[in-house]
């Protein structure tokens, strides 16, 4: 049997690896469930590594248009300039388009 010393803690993973793991979860899970698990997970989700690719297409079909614009601003801001891919529909305002273009 392996000793516990052979295993690493979650918090010892590089932030970009933690973020890559979380990208396999749904948007809802990343925003509502995962941050409440522990401080390490919440910290990872607050950083840019989980938000390099943002897909709001399915969520757009289920929510009010004004909430889409607010969610875009929140997630693009979290990406801290590392956004590589954005999938979204129903953007309501020119202000939001401008924000996306600038970031």
N, CA, C and O atoms as a MOPAC input file, in Angstrom:
PM7 MOZYME 1SCF
protein

 N      0.83200 1    -1.17800 1     0.00000 1
 C      0.00000 1     0.00000 1     0.00000 1
 C      0.88700 1     1.25600 1     0.00000 1
 O      1.89900 1     1.31200 1     0.70000 1
 N      0.49800 1     2.24500 1    -0.78300 1
 C      1.28500 1     3.46500 1    -0.87200 1
 C      1.06800 1     4.33800 1     0.36000 1
 O     -0.01500 1     4.37000 1     0.94500 1
 N      2.11500 1     5.03200 1     0.72800 1
 C      2.01400 1     5.93200 1     1.86500 1
 C      1.37100 1     7.24200 1     1.43600 1
 O      1.43300 1     7.62400 1     0.26800 1
 N      0.76300 1     7.91600 1     2.38100 1
 C      0.09500 1     9.18300 1     2.10100 1
 C      1.06600 1    10.22600 1     1.55500 1
 O      0.65100 1    11.13100 1     0.83100 1
 N      2.33500 1    10.11500 1     1.88500 1
 C      3.33000 1    11.07500 1     1.41900 1
 C      3.52000 1    11.01800 1    -0.09800 1
 O      4.08500 1    11.94200 1    -0.68300 1
 N      3.05400 1     9.94300 1    -0.74000 1
 C      3.19100 1     9.80200 1    -2.18100 1
 C      2.12500 1    10.59300 1    -2.94900 1
 O      2.19000 1    10.69200 1    -4.17400 1
 N      1.17100 1    11.14000 1    -2.25100 1
 C      0.08700 1    11.87600 1    -2.87700 1
 C      0.26500 1    13.36600 1    -2.64100 1
 O      0.76000 1    13.78700 1    -1.59500 1
 N     -0.14000 1    14.15300 1    -3.61800 1
 C     -0.06500 1    15.60100 1    -3.48300 1
 C     -1.43700 1    16.15600 1    -3.14100 1
 O     -2.46800 1    15.58400 1    -3.49600 1
 N     -1.42500 1    17.26300 1    -2.45400 1
 C     -2.66000 1    17.97100 1    -2.16000 1
 C     -3.12900 1    18.69900 1    -3.40500 1
 O     -2.33100 1    19.06200 1    -4.26800 1
 N     -4.41400 1    18.90500 1    -3.48500 1
 C     -5.00800 1    19.66400 1    -4.58100 1
 C     -4.35700 1    21.04000 1    -4.70200 1
 O     -4.06700 1    21.50700 1    -5.80400 1
 N     -4.13400 1    21.67700 1    -3.56300 1
 C     -3.58100 1    23.03800 1    -3.56400 1
 C     -2.15900 1    23.10600 1    -4.11200 1
 O     -1.67100 1    24.19100 1    -4.42900 1
 N     -1.49000 1    21.95800 1    -4.22800 1
 C     -0.13700 1    21.92300 1    -4.75900 1
 C     -0.09200 1    21.89100 1    -6.28600 1
 O      0.97600 1    22.05700 1    -6.87500 1
 N     -1.23600 1    21.67900 1    -6.93100 1
 C     -1.28100 1    21.71600 1    -8.39300 1
 C     -1.09100 1    23.14500 1    -8.87800 1
 O     -1.51300 1    24.09200 1    -8.21400 1
 N     -0.46800 1    23.29700 1   -10.01200 1
 C     -0.33800 1    24.62200 1   -10.61000 1
 C     -1.72500 1    25.17400 1   -10.91700 1
 O     -2.61500 1    24.41500 1   -11.30300 1
 N     -1.92700 1    26.47800 1   -10.75400 1
 C     -3.25400 1    27.06600 1   -10.98100 1
 C     -3.82000 1    26.78300 1   -12.37600 1
 O     -5.02500 1    26.58300 1   -12.52300 1
 N     -2.95700 1    26.76500 1   -13.40400 1
 C     -3.47800 1    26.50600 1   -14.74800 1
 C     -3.96200 1    25.06300 1   -14.89100 1
 O     -4.87300 1    24.80100 1   -15.67600 1
 N     -3.37300 1    24.12300 1   -14.15000 1
 C     -3.86400 1    22.74400 1   -14.17200 1
 C     -5.18800 1    22.62800 1   -13.43600 1
 O     -6.09700 1    21.93700 1   -13.89500 1
 N     -5.30100 1    23.29100 1   -12.31200 1
 C     -6.57400 1    23.30500 1   -11.59600 1
 C     -7.66500 1    23.89400 1   -12.49400 1
 O     -8.76500 1    23.35100 1   -12.59400 1
 N     -7.34200 1    25.00200 1   -13.13600 1
 C     -8.30900 1    25.64400 1   -14.03000 1
 C     -8.71200 1    24.74500 1   -15.17900 1
 O     -9.88300 1    24.70300 1   -15.55700 1
 N     -7.74700 1    24.02200 1   -15.74100 1
 C     -8.05100 1    23.10500 1   -16.84900 1
 C     -9.01000 1    22.00900 1   -16.39700 1
 O     -9.89100 1    21.60400 1   -17.15600 1
 N     -8.84900 1    21.53900 1   -15.19700 1
 C     -9.75500 1    20.51000 1   -14.66500 1
 C    -11.17000 1    21.07600 1   -14.54100 1
 O    -12.14100 1    20.41400 1   -14.91000 1
 N    -11.28300 1    22.28200 1   -14.02800 1
 C    -12.60500 1    22.87700 1   -13.83400 1
 C    -13.32900 1    23.19500 1   -15.13700 1
 O    -14.55400 1    23.31500 1   -15.14000 1
 N    -12.61100 1    23.33200 1   -16.23200 1
 C    -13.28500 1    23.64400 1   -17.49400 1
 C    -14.17000 1    22.49300 1   -17.96800 1
 O    -15.01000 1    22.68500 1   -18.84600 1
 N    -13.99400 1    21.31800 1   -17.40700 1
 C    -14.86100 1    20.18800 1   -17.76000 1
 C    -16.21300 1    20.24700 1   -17.04600 1
 O    -17.10900 1    19.46000 1   -17.35100 1
 N    -16.35800 1    21.15300 1   -16.12200 1
 C    -17.61900 1    21.31700 1   -15.40100 1
 C    -18.50900 1    22.32100 1   -16.11400 1
 O    -18.03300 1    23.13600 1   -16.90500 1
 N    -19.77600 1    22.26000 1   -15.83600 1
 C    -20.70700 1    23.21400 1   -16.44100 1
 C    -20.50200 1    24.60500 1   -15.84600 1
 O    -19.90300 1    24.76100 1   -14.78200 1
 N    -21.00200 1    25.59300 1   -16.54200 1
 C    -20.92100 1    26.97100 1   -16.06800 1
 C    -21.58500 1    27.09100 1   -14.69800 1
 O    -21.04200 1    27.72900 1   -13.79600 1
 N    -22.74500 1    26.48600 1   -14.54500 1
 C    -23.46600 1    26.54200 1   -13.27100 1
 C    -22.64300 1    25.93700 1   -12.13800 1
 O    -22.58500 1    26.50000 1   -11.04500 1
 N    -22.01000 1    24.80200 1   -12.39100 1
 C    -21.18600 1    24.16200 1   -11.36400 1
 C    -19.98900 1    25.02700 1   -10.98400 1
 O    -19.63500 1    25.13700 1    -9.81000 1
 N    -19.37200 1    25.63800 1   -11.99100 1
 C    -18.20600 1    26.47600 1   -11.71800 1
 C    -18.56100 1    27.74100 1   -10.95100 1
 O    -17.75700 1    28.23300 1   -10.15900 1
 N    -19.75000 1    28.26700 1   -11.17600 1
 C    -20.11600 1    29.52000 1   -10.52600 1
 C    -20.81900 1    29.34800 1    -9.18800 1
 O    -20.73100 1    30.22600 1    -8.33000 1
 N    -21.51200 1    28.23600 1    -8.99700 1
 C    -22.30200 1    28.12900 1    -7.77300 1
 C    -21.86000 1    27.03200 1    -6.81700 1
 O    -21.96500 1    27.20700 1    -5.60300 1
 N    -21.37900 1    25.92900 1    -7.31500 1
 C    -21.06100 1    24.80100 1    -6.43900 1
 C    -19.58500 1    24.78300 1    -6.04500 1
 O    -19.25800 1    24.74900 1    -4.85900 1
 N    -18.71300 1    24.80400 1    -7.02100 1
 C    -17.27700 1    24.61800 1    -6.77900 1
 C    -16.69000 1    25.66500 1    -5.82500 1
 O    -15.89100 1    25.29500 1    -4.96500 1
 N    -17.04300 1    26.94300 1    -5.92900 1
 C    -16.43000 1    27.92200 1    -5.01700 1
 C    -16.74300 1    27.66700 1    -3.54600 1
 O    -16.00600 1    28.12000 1    -2.67000 1
 N    -17.81100 1    26.95700 1    -3.27300 1
 C    -18.17500 1    26.70900 1    -1.87300 1
 C    -17.51400 1    25.46400 1    -1.29000 1
 O    -17.71500 1    25.16500 1    -0.11300 1
 N    -16.73500 1    24.73400 1    -2.07800 1
 C    -16.09800 1    23.51300 1    -1.59300 1
 C    -14.95600 1    23.83300 1    -0.63400 1
 O    -14.91200 1    23.31300 1     0.48000 1
 N    -14.03700 1    24.68700 1    -1.06600 1
 C    -12.91400 1    25.06100 1    -0.19600 1
 C    -12.28500 1    26.34300 1    -0.73600 1
 O    -12.57600 1    26.77400 1    -1.85200 1
 N    -11.42100 1    26.93900 1     0.07400 1
 C    -10.77400 1    28.20100 1    -0.31700 1
 C     -9.89700 1    28.03800 1    -1.55200 1
 O     -9.83600 1    28.93000 1    -2.39800 1
 N     -9.22000 1    26.90100 1    -1.65200 1
 C     -8.34200 1    26.66100 1    -2.79100 1
 C     -9.13300 1    26.63200 1    -4.09300 1
 O     -8.71600 1    27.22300 1    -5.09000 1
 N    -10.26100 1    25.95300 1    -4.08700 1
 C    -11.08800 1    25.87400 1    -5.29300 1
 C    -11.67700 1    27.23500 1    -5.62300 1
 O    -11.72100 1    27.62600 1    -6.79000 1
 N    -12.12800 1    27.95800 1    -4.60800 1
 C    -12.68800 1    29.28700 1    -4.83400 1
 C    -11.62900 1    30.22000 1    -5.42000 1
 O    -11.92000 1    31.02500 1    -6.30500 1
 N    -10.41600 1    30.10500 1    -4.92600 1
 C     -9.31900 1    30.92900 1    -5.43400 1
 C     -9.02500 1    30.61500 1    -6.90100 1
 O     -8.81100 1    31.52300 1    -7.70400 1
 N     -9.01500 1    29.34600 1    -7.24200 1
 C     -8.77700 1    28.95100 1    -8.63300 1
 C     -9.86100 1    29.51200 1    -9.54200 1
 O     -9.56700 1    30.01500 1   -10.62700 1
 N    -11.10900 1    29.42800 1    -9.10500 1
 C    -12.20900 1    29.91900 1    -9.92900 1
 C    -12.23200 1    31.44000 1   -10.04100 1
 O    -12.78900 1    31.98400 1   -10.99400 1
 N    -11.64200 1    32.11600 1    -9.08900 1
 C    -11.58200 1    33.57500 1    -9.15600 1
 C    -10.49100 1    34.03800 1   -10.11800 1
 O    -10.48900 1    35.19300 1   -10.54400 1
 N     -9.57900 1    33.15600 1   -10.45600 1
 C     -8.48600 1    33.49800 1   -11.35400 1
 C     -8.84900 1    33.28100 1   -12.81300 1
 O     -9.95900 1    32.84500 1   -13.11700 1
 N     -7.92200 1    33.58300 1   -13.72100 1
 C     -8.20800 1    33.55500 1   -15.15200 1
 C     -8.20100 1    32.16700 1   -15.78800 1
 O     -8.70300 1    32.01200 1   -16.90200 1
 N     -7.65500 1    31.16100 1   -15.12500 1
 C     -7.41700 1    29.88100 1   -15.78200 1
 C     -8.68600 1    29.11200 1   -16.13700 1
 O     -8.66200 1    28.28600 1   -17.04900 1
 N     -9.77300 1    29.36000 1   -15.45100 1
 C    -11.04200 1    28.67700 1   -15.75700 1
 C    -11.83100 1    29.40700 1   -16.83400 1
 O    -12.85600 1    28.90500 1   -17.29400 1
 N    -11.37800 1    30.55900 1   -17.23200 1
 C    -12.18300 1    31.42200 1   -18.09400 1
 C    -11.49200 1    31.78200 1   -19.38800 1
 O    -11.76300 1    32.84000 1   -19.95500 1
 N    -10.59900 1    30.92500 1   -19.87300 1
 C     -9.94600 1    31.18000 1   -21.15200 1
 C    -10.88000 1    30.86700 1   -22.31400 1
 O    -10.74600 1    31.43800 1   -23.39700 1
 N    -11.81600 1    29.96800 1   -22.08800 1
 C    -12.86400 1    29.67400 1   -23.06700 1
 C    -14.19600 1    29.78300 1   -22.34900 1
 O    -14.44200 1    29.08200 1   -21.36700 1
 N    -15.04500 1    30.65500 1   -22.83800 1
 C    -16.33900 1    30.89900 1   -22.21100 1
 C    -17.42500 1    30.54100 1   -23.20300 1
 O    -17.49200 1    31.10600 1   -24.29500 1
 N    -18.26800 1    29.60700 1   -22.82400 1
 C    -19.37900 1    29.17500 1   -23.67300 1
 C    -20.68800 1    29.42600 1   -22.93200 1
 O    -21.04800 1    28.69700 1   -22.00800 1
 N    -21.38200 1    30.46000 1   -23.35100 1
 C    -22.65100 1    30.83100 1   -22.72800 1
 C    -23.84300 1    30.50200 1   -23.62300 1
 O    -24.96700 1    30.90700 1   -23.32900 1
 N    -23.60900 1    29.78200 1   -24.69400 1
 C    -24.67200 1    29.53300 1   -25.67500 1
 C    -25.88900 1    28.85200 1   -25.03800 1
 O    -27.01200 1    29.33200 1   -25.19700 1
 N    -25.68600 1    27.76600 1   -24.33500 1
 C    -26.80900 1    27.06100 1   -23.71600 1
 C    -27.46500 1    27.91900 1   -22.64300 1
 O    -28.69100 1    27.97200 1   -22.53800 1
 N    -26.65200 1    28.57800 1   -21.86200 1
 C    -27.16500 1    29.43000 1   -20.78900 1
 C    -27.98400 1    30.58800 1   -21.35900 1
 O    -28.96600 1    31.01100 1   -20.74800 1
 N    -27.58700 1    31.10200 1   -22.52900 1
 C    -28.30800 1    32.20800 1   -23.16800 1
 C    -29.75000 1    31.83000 1   -23.49500 1
 O    -30.64000 1    32.68000 1   -23.45300 1
 N    -29.98000 1    30.58200 1   -23.81400 1
 C    -31.32900 1    30.12800 1   -24.16200 1
 C    -32.22900 1    29.98600 1   -22.95100 1
 O    -33.44000 1    29.81500 1   -23.09900 1
 N    -31.66200 1    30.05300 1   -21.75600 1
 C    -32.43400 1    29.80500 1   -20.54100 1
 C    -32.56900 1    31.01800 1   -19.62900 1
 O    -33.19400 1    30.92400 1   -18.57300 1
 N    -32.00800 1    32.13100 1   -20.00800 1
 C    -31.98900 1    33.26700 1   -19.08500 1
 C    -32.43900 1    34.54800 1   -19.77400 1
 O    -32.58700 1    34.60300 1   -20.99500 1
 N    -32.65000 1    35.56000 1   -18.97200 1
 C    -33.08400 1    36.86100 1   -19.47000 1
 C    -31.90700 1    37.58900 1   -20.12500 1
 O    -30.77700 1    37.50600 1   -19.64300 1
 N    -32.17200 1    38.29400 1   -21.21300 1
 C    -31.08800 1    38.95500 1   -21.96200 1
 C    -30.22200 1    39.90400 1   -21.14500 1
 O    -29.01200 1    39.94900 1   -21.36600 1
 N    -30.78800 1    40.66700 1   -20.20800 1
 C    -29.96600 1    41.60600 1   -19.43500 1
 C    -28.98000 1    40.87700 1   -18.52800 1
 O    -27.91200 1    41.41000 1   -18.22500 1
 N    -29.32000 1    39.67700 1   -18.09700 1
 C    -28.40500 1    38.88600 1   -17.27100 1
 C    -27.22300 1    38.37100 1   -18.09100 1
 O    -26.13400 1    38.16100 1   -17.55800 1
 N    -27.44600 1    38.17200 1   -19.37300 1
 C    -26.36500 1    37.70400 1   -20.25400 1
 C    -25.25800 1    38.74200 1   -20.32000 1
 O    -24.07800 1    38.40800 1   -20.21300 1
 N    -25.63700 1    39.99700 1   -20.49600 1
 C    -24.64000 1    41.06700 1   -20.55700 1
 C    -23.85100 1    41.15300 1   -19.24600 1
 O    -22.62900 1    41.30100 1   -19.27000 1
 N    -24.53300 1    41.06300 1   -18.11800 1
 C    -23.84100 1    41.12600 1   -16.82400 1
 C    -22.90300 1    39.93600 1   -16.64200 1
 O    -21.79800 1    40.09500 1   -16.12300 1
 N    -23.33300 1    38.74000 1   -17.06600 1
 C    -22.49800 1    37.55000 1   -16.94900 1
 C    -21.26400 1    37.66800 1   -17.83400 1
 O    -20.16700 1    37.28200 1   -17.43100 1
 N    -21.44200 1    38.19900 1   -19.03000 1
 C    -20.29800 1    38.39900 1   -19.92600 1
 C    -19.25300 1    39.30800 1   -19.29700 1
 O    -18.06200 1    38.99900 1   -19.32600 1
 N    -19.67900 1    40.39800 1   -18.74400 1
 C    -18.74900 1    41.33200 1   -18.11500 1
 C    -18.02700 1    40.64200 1   -16.95600 1
 O    -16.81100 1    40.77800 1   -16.81600 1
 N    -18.75700 1    39.91500 1   -16.14000 1
 C    -18.15600 1    39.20700 1   -15.00500 1
 C    -17.09300 1    38.20700 1   -15.45600 1
 O    -15.97200 1    38.21600 1   -14.94700 1
 N    -17.44500 1    37.34300 1   -16.41300 1
 C    -16.53500 1    36.27600 1   -16.82100 1
 C    -15.35600 1    36.77900 1   -17.64000 1
 O    -14.24100 1    36.27800 1   -17.49600 1
 N    -15.59200 1    37.75900 1   -18.49100 1
 C    -14.48800 1    38.31700 1   -19.27900 1
 C    -13.51000 1    39.03900 1   -18.36000 1
 O    -12.29900 1    38.98200 1   -18.57300 1
 N    -14.02100 1    39.70900 1   -17.35400 1
 C    -13.15400 1    40.35200 1   -16.37300 1
 C    -12.32300 1    39.31000 1   -15.62800 1
 O    -11.13100 1    39.51300 1   -15.39800 1
 N    -12.94700 1    38.20100 1   -15.25100 1
 C    -12.22000 1    37.12400 1   -14.56400 1
 C    -11.12500 1    36.51600 1   -15.43200 1
 O    -10.11700 1    36.03200 1   -14.91600 1
 N    -11.31500 1    36.53900 1   -16.73300 1
 C    -10.31100 1    35.93900 1   -17.61800 1
 C     -9.00800 1    36.73800 1   -17.63300 1
 O     -7.97800 1    36.23200 1   -18.07900 1
 N     -9.04400 1    37.95400 1   -17.16000 1
 C     -7.85300 1    38.80600 1   -17.02700 1
 C     -7.01300 1    38.87200 1   -18.30500 1
 O     -5.78400 1    38.82200 1   -18.25200 1
 N     -7.67500 1    38.98300 1   -19.43100 1
 C     -6.96600 1    39.10300 1   -20.69800 1
 C     -6.54600 1    37.78500 1   -21.31800 1
 O     -5.89200 1    37.78100 1   -22.36100 1
 N     -6.90300 1    36.66800 1   -20.70600 1
 C     -6.48800 1    35.36100 1   -21.24100 1
 C     -7.58000 1    34.68900 1   -22.07900 1
 O     -7.41800 1    33.54000 1   -22.49000 1
 N     -8.68000 1    35.38500 1   -22.33400 1
 C     -9.79100 1    34.82600 1   -23.10400 1
 C     -9.34100 1    34.47400 1   -24.51900 1
 O     -8.78800 1    35.31100 1   -25.23200 1
 N     -9.58800 1    33.22000 1   -24.91600 1
 C     -9.22200 1    32.75400 1   -26.25800 1
 C    -10.44200 1    32.46600 1   -27.11500 1
 O    -10.38200 1    32.57800 1   -28.33900 1
 N    -11.56400 1    32.09100 1   -26.47100 1
 C    -12.74900 1    31.72600 1   -27.23600 1
 C    -13.99000 1    32.14300 1   -26.45600 1
 O    -14.09400 1    31.91000 1   -25.25200 1
 N    -14.92300 1    32.76300 1   -27.16500 1
 C    -16.18200 1    33.19400 1   -26.55900 1
 C    -17.32500 1    32.73800 1   -27.44300 1
 O    -17.35100 1    33.03100 1   -28.63800 1
 N    -18.27300 1    32.01800 1   -26.85400 1
 C    -19.46900 1    31.58400 1   -27.56800 1
 C    -20.67400 1    32.12800 1   -26.80600 1
 O    -20.90700 1    31.77200 1   -25.65100 1
 N    -21.42700 1    32.98700 1   -27.46400 1
 C    -22.56700 1    33.62400 1   -26.81900 1
 C    -23.54700 1    34.10300 1   -27.88300 1
 O    -23.15100 1    34.39800 1   -29.01100 1
 N    -24.81800 1    34.18000 1   -27.52500 1
 C    -25.82800 1    34.77200 1   -28.40000 1
 C    -26.67500 1    35.71500 1   -27.54900 1
 O    -26.61300 1    35.69400 1   -26.32000 1
 N    -27.44300 1    36.51800 1   -28.21100 1
 C    -28.37100 1    37.42100 1   -27.51500 1
 C    -27.69500 1    38.53300 1   -26.73700 1
 O    -28.23400 1    38.97500 1   -25.72200 1
 N    -26.55100 1    38.99500 1   -27.16700 1
 C    -25.95100 1    40.15200 1   -26.51100 1
 C    -26.84300 1    41.34300 1   -26.80900 1
 O    -27.18700 1    41.59400 1   -27.96400 1
 N    -27.21800 1    42.07200 1   -25.77600 1
 C    -28.25800 1    43.08100 1   -25.90900 1
 C    -27.76900 1    44.49200 1   -26.21400 1
 O    -28.47200 1    45.26700 1   -26.86300 1
 N    -26.57900 1    44.82700 1   -25.75400 1
 C    -26.20800 1    46.23500 1   -25.88500 1
 C    -24.90100 1    46.43100 1   -26.64500 1
 O    -24.01500 1    45.57700 1   -26.65800 1
 N    -24.82900 1    47.58100 1   -27.26700 1
 C    -23.60400 1    47.96000 1   -27.96200 1
 C    -22.47300 1    48.14000 1   -26.95300 1
 O    -21.31000 1    47.87600 1   -27.25600 1
 N    -22.82500 1    48.58800 1   -25.76000 1
 C    -21.83900 1    48.75500 1   -24.69200 1
 C    -21.15100 1    47.42000 1   -24.38400 1
 O    -19.94100 1    47.38200 1   -24.16100 1
 N    -21.92000 1    46.33200 1   -24.37200 1
 C    -21.34500 1    45.00500 1   -24.10000 1
 C    -20.45500 1    44.56600 1   -25.24900 1
 O    -19.38100 1    44.01100 1   -25.01700 1
 N    -20.88100 1    44.80300 1   -26.48500 1
 C    -20.03600 1    44.48200 1   -27.64100 1
 C    -18.70700 1    45.22500 1   -27.57400 1
 O    -17.65000 1    44.65500 1   -27.84700 1
 N    -18.77100 1    46.48600 1   -27.21200 1
 C    -17.56700 1    47.29300 1   -27.07600 1
 C    -16.66600 1    46.74600 1   -25.98200 1
 O    -15.44900 1    46.66400 1   -26.14900 1
 N    -17.27400 1    46.37100 1   -24.85800 1
 C    -16.50200 1    45.78000 1   -23.76200 1
 C    -15.78900 1    44.51100 1   -24.21800 1
 O    -14.60900 1    44.31900 1   -23.92100 1
 N    -16.50000 1    43.64600 1   -24.93800 1
 C    -15.91200 1    42.39800 1   -25.44400 1
 C    -14.74000 1    42.71300 1   -26.36500 1
 O    -13.66900 1    42.11800 1   -26.24500 1
 N    -14.94500 1    43.63900 1   -27.27000 1
 C    -13.90000 1    43.98800 1   -28.24000 1
 C    -12.65400 1    44.55200 1   -27.55900 1
 O    -11.53100 1    44.26800 1   -27.97600 1
 N    -12.85300 1    45.33600 1   -26.53000 1
 C    -11.72800 1    45.94800 1   -25.82700 1
 C    -10.94500 1    44.94300 1   -25.00000 1
 O     -9.74800 1    45.12000 1   -24.77700 1
 N    -11.59600 1    43.91300 1   -24.55400 1
 C    -10.92800 1    42.93100 1   -23.69300 1
 C    -10.36200 1    41.79800 1   -24.52100 1
 O     -9.76300 1    40.87200 1   -23.97400 1

